[in-house]
Amino acid sequence: MADILDEEERRVLEELRRKLAELRSNGNILDEEERRVLEELRRKLAELRSKGKAKEQEWLLSATLEETLGDMSQSRKILEQAVSMFPAHVGLWLCLAACQEKLTGHPGAGRAVLERARTQNPRSEDIWAASIDFELRLGNRKEAGRVAARAVQRIPESRRLWAEQVMTDPTEEWWCKASYLWRKFGAENPDAHLFAAIGRRFWEKEEIDLARECFDVAVDLDPINGDYWGYYYLFEMQTGNEEQRVNVLNRCVQANPKTGLLWDLIKSENWADSTEDLLTKLAVKLQGRVILNGMLV
């Protein structure tokens, strides 16, 4: 990376980023003045990239801007350049996979991107987890299980990837796997990933009280992981009452999450949003990852 941004460049960029966030949240057709502002942001970002001053977030912003302006091909081009410069950045790979899927209309294009990401980052927990999540989103639990099995072979010490096997087991044997992992990890050192996975499986079986207990333990163990809060909030939106929903929302705002595979992605696309707004948007994004009675909801 070459020079960092100077104070004036950073000020101008932040101002334009804020305007982009406002326009994306409004979702309206751009008028002439709005398009002028976005063209100015496009020019500024192109200048930063050409000077070698753009970091990962500026590359992500560039791709988001092109998508907002309706140029998905340019968005893909920027993301391809970005992953070649920052091959370990998970958010860039996820955005590229989503972009390819939108352009082609086929999930296989997104899957191919994530396979490239794993080849370049064979010991990245985040990229393996993203690949598993990709298959679960499509309802391909068996394929997700195969990816999870390969993941723990690559990174056998990863509790997170072992916990994914609970989530991907297509049979009723998931509970046996969860019990094994509980013994493996030790009851005296409980793991948030495992509790979150068990909570989702109980939710699928409509064991509401048990699912709520597991989600509650998961967010207590790792309160800064926004993904757990997202699933917990969606769970209460669909199964709880208003008091329970508001309780989770308020606790999440107080915890102020900083991490999470999907949380980070939502935050990068809506960086100016409050924690409450981010949680709501994440819950919407997670809806296609919940299976009830064998159906995605």
C-alpha positions in Angstrom: 0.0 0.0 0.0 1.3 3.4 -0.9 0.5 6.7 0.9 -2.4 6.9 3.3 -5.2 9.4 2.7 -4.5 12.9 3.8 -7.0 14.8 6.0 -8.8 16.6 3.2 -9.1 13.4 1.1 -10.5 11.6 4.1 -13.0 14.4 4.8 -14.3 14.5 1.2 -14.5 10.7 1.0 -16.5 10.5 4.3 -18.9 13.1 3.2 -19.5 11.4 -0.1 -19.8 8.0 1.6 -22.5 9.4 3.9 -24.4 10.7 0.9 -24.2 7.3 -0.8 -25.5 5.6 2.3 -28.5 8.0 2.4 -29.3 7.3 -1.2 -29.1 3.5 -0.8 -31.4 3.6 2.2 -33.9 5.8 0.4 -34.1 3.4 -2.5 -35.5 6.0 -4.8 -34.6 6.8 -8.4 -31.6 9.2 -8.5 -32.3 12.8 -9.5 -29.8 14.9 -11.4 -28.2 16.4 -8.2 -27.8 12.9 -6.6 -26.3 11.5 -9.6 -23.8 14.4 -9.7 -22.8 13.6 -6.1 -22.3 9.9 -6.9 -20.3 10.7 -10.1 -18.0 12.9 -7.9 -17.6 10.0 -5.5 -16.8 7.6 -8.4 -14.2 10.0 -9.6 -12.6 10.4 -6.2 -12.5 6.6 -5.6 -11.0 6.0 -9.0 -8.3 8.5 -8.2 -7.5 6.8 -4.8 -7.3 3.4 -6.5 -5.0 4.7 -9.2 -2.7 6.3 -6.7 -2.6 3.1 -4.6 -4.2 4.9 -1.6 -7.4 2.8 -1.5 -7.7 0.2 1.2 -10.1 -2.7 1.4 -13.1 -0.5 2.4 -12.5 1.9 -0.4 -12.5 -1.0 -2.9 -15.7 -2.3 -1.4 -17.3 1.2 -1.5 -16.2 1.5 -5.2 -18.0 -1.8 -6.0 -21.1 -0.8 -4.1 -21.2 2.5 -5.9 -21.1 0.9 -9.3 -23.9 -1.4 -8.3 -25.9 1.6 -7.1 -25.3 3.3 -10.5 -26.5 0.1 -12.3 -23.1 -1.0 -13.7 -22.7 -4.5 -12.3 -20.0 -5.4 -14.8 -17.8 -2.6 -13.5 -18.6 -3.6 -10.0 -17.3 -7.1 -10.8 -14.2 -5.8 -12.5 -13.4 -3.7 -9.4 -13.9 -6.6 -7.1 -11.7 -8.9 -9.2 -8.9 -6.3 -8.9 -9.6 -6.0 -5.2 -9.3 -9.7 -4.3 -6.1 -9.9 -6.2 -4.7 -7.1 -4.0 -6.3 -8.3 -0.8 -6.8 -12.0 -1.1 -7.4 -12.6 2.6 -10.3 -10.1 2.9 -13.4 -12.1 3.3 -15.9 -9.3 2.6 -14.4 -8.7 -0.9 -14.8 -12.4 -1.8 -18.4 -12.4 -0.5 -19.3 -9.4 -2.5 -17.6 -10.8 -5.6 -19.6 -14.1 -5.2 -22.8 -12.1 -4.8 -22.0 -10.0 -7.8 -21.3 -13.0 -10.0 -24.5 -14.7 -8.9 -26.5 -11.5 -9.8 -24.8 -11.1 -13.2 -25.3 -14.7 -14.2 -28.4 -15.6 -12.4 -26.8 -18.9 -11.3 -25.6 -19.8 -7.8 -22.8 -21.9 -9.4 -21.0 -18.7 -10.3 -20.9 -17.6 -6.7 -19.8 -21.0 -5.6 -16.9 -20.9 -8.0 -15.7 -17.6 -6.5 -15.8 -19.1 -3.0 -13.8 -22.1 -4.2 -11.2 -19.7 -5.5 -11.2 -18.0 -2.1 -10.6 -21.3 -0.3 -7.8 -22.2 -2.7 -6.0 -19.0 -1.9 -6.9 -19.1 1.8 -7.0 -22.7 2.8 -6.7 -22.0 6.6 -9.2 -19.1 6.7 -12.1 -19.9 9.1 -14.1 -17.1 7.7 -13.9 -18.2 4.1 -14.7 -21.8 5.0 -17.7 -20.6 7.1 -18.8 -18.4 4.2 -18.8 -21.3 1.9 -20.9 -23.4 4.3 -23.3 -20.5 4.8 -23.6 -20.1 1.0 -24.8 -23.7 0.6 -27.2 -23.4 3.6 -28.7 -20.3 2.0 -29.5 -22.3 -1.1 -30.9 -25.2 1.0 -28.1 -27.5 0.0 -27.5 -29.0 3.5 -25.8 -32.1 2.2 -23.3 -30.1 0.1 -22.8 -27.8 3.1 -22.0 -30.8 5.2 -19.4 -31.9 2.6 -17.8 -28.5 2.7 -17.8 -28.5 6.6 -16.1 -31.9 6.6 -13.4 -30.6 4.4 -13.1 -27.5 6.5 -12.4 -29.4 9.8 -9.8 -31.5 7.9 -8.0 -28.3 6.9 -8.4 -26.6 10.3 -9.0 -29.4 12.9 -8.5 -27.0 15.8 -11.4 -24.7 14.8 -14.3 -25.0 17.2 -16.3 -22.8 14.9 -16.0 -25.1 12.0 -16.7 -28.2 14.1 -19.9 -26.4 15.3 -20.9 -25.9 11.6 -21.1 -29.7 11.3 -24.0 -29.6 13.8 -25.7 -27.1 11.5 -25.1 -29.1 8.3 -26.0 -32.6 9.4 -29.1 -33.5 7.3 -30.2 -36.3 9.7 -31.4 -36.5 13.3 -27.8 -37.5 14.2 -27.0 -33.8 14.6 -27.8 -34.1 18.3 -25.2 -36.9 18.7 -22.7 -34.7 17.0 -23.5 -31.8 19.3 -23.1 -34.0 22.3 -19.7 -35.2 21.1 -18.6 -31.7 20.5 -19.8 -30.7 24.0 -17.6 -33.4 25.4 -14.7 -32.6 23.1 -14.7 -28.9 23.9 -15.4 -29.4 27.6 -18.4 -28.3 29.6 -16.2 -26.0 31.6 -15.2 -24.0 28.5 -18.5 -23.7 26.5 -18.4 -22.4 23.0 -20.7 -19.8 21.5 -20.6 -21.2 18.0 -21.9 -24.5 19.3 -24.7 -23.0 21.3 -25.8 -20.9 18.3 -25.8 -23.9 16.0 -27.8 -26.0 18.5 -30.2 -23.1 18.9 -30.9 -23.0 15.2 -31.5 -26.8 15.1 -33.9 -26.6 18.0 -35.6 -23.8 16.2 -36.0 -26.0 13.1 -37.7 -28.6 15.3 -39.9 -25.8 16.8 -38.5 -26.5 20.3 -38.9 -22.8 21.0 -37.9 -22.7 24.7 -34.8 -24.8 24.1 -33.8 -22.7 21.1 -34.3 -19.5 23.1 -32.1 -20.8 25.9 -29.3 -21.7 23.5 -29.4 -18.3 21.7 -29.3 -16.6 25.0 -26.2 -18.5 26.1 -24.5 -17.8 22.7 -24.9 -14.0 23.0 -23.8 -14.1 26.6 -20.7 -16.0 25.7 -19.8 -13.8 22.8 -21.8 -10.6 22.9 -19.8 -8.7 20.3 -20.6 -11.3 17.5 -23.4 -9.7 15.5 -24.4 -12.9 13.7 -25.6 -14.5 16.9 -27.7 -11.4 17.7 -29.1 -11.5 14.1 -30.3 -15.1 14.5 -31.6 -14.4 18.0 -33.5 -11.3 16.8 -35.0 -13.1 13.8 -36.0 -16.0 16.1 -37.9 -13.6 18.4 -39.5 -11.8 15.5 -40.9 -15.1 14.2 -41.7 -16.9 17.5 -41.6 -14.4 20.4 -43.8 -11.6 21.6 -43.1 -7.9 21.4 -41.4 -7.8 24.8 -39.0 -10.6 23.9 -38.2 -8.9 20.6 -37.5 -5.6 22.1 -35.4 -7.2 24.9 -33.1 -8.8 22.3 -32.9 -5.5 20.3 -32.0 -3.5 23.4 -29.4 -6.0 24.6 -27.8 -6.0 21.2 -27.6 -2.2 21.1 -26.0 -2.3 24.5 -23.5 -4.9 23.4 -22.6 -3.0 20.3 -21.4 -5.9 18.1 -18.0 -5.6 16.4 -17.6 -9.0 14.6 -19.5 -11.6 12.7 -19.2 -12.9 9.1 -22.6 -11.5 8.0 -22.6 -8.6 10.5 -19.4 -7.3 8.9 -20.8 -7.6 5.5 -24.0 -5.7 6.4 -22.0 -3.1 8.2 -19.7 -2.5 5.2 -22.8 -1.9 3.0 -24.6 0.3 5.6 -21.7 1.8 7.5 -23.6 4.9 8.6 -26.5 2.9 10.2 -27.2 2.5 13.9 -26.8 -0.8 15.6 -30.6 -1.1 15.7 -30.9 -0.6 11.9 -28.0 -3.0 11.2 -29.6 -5.7 13.3 -32.9 -5.3 11.5 -31.2 -5.5 8.1 -29.3 -8.5 9.2 -32.4 -10.3 10.3 -34.0 -9.7 6.9 -30.8 -11.1 5.2 -30.9 -14.2 7.5 -34.5 -15.1 6.6 -33.4 -17.3 3.7 -31.1 -19.3 6.0 -33.8 -20.7 8.4 -35.3 -24.2 7.7 -38.6 -25.0 9.3 -40.4 -28.3 8.5 -37.9 -28.9 5.7 -38.6 -25.6 4.0 -36.5 -22.4 3.8 -38.3 -19.4 5.3 
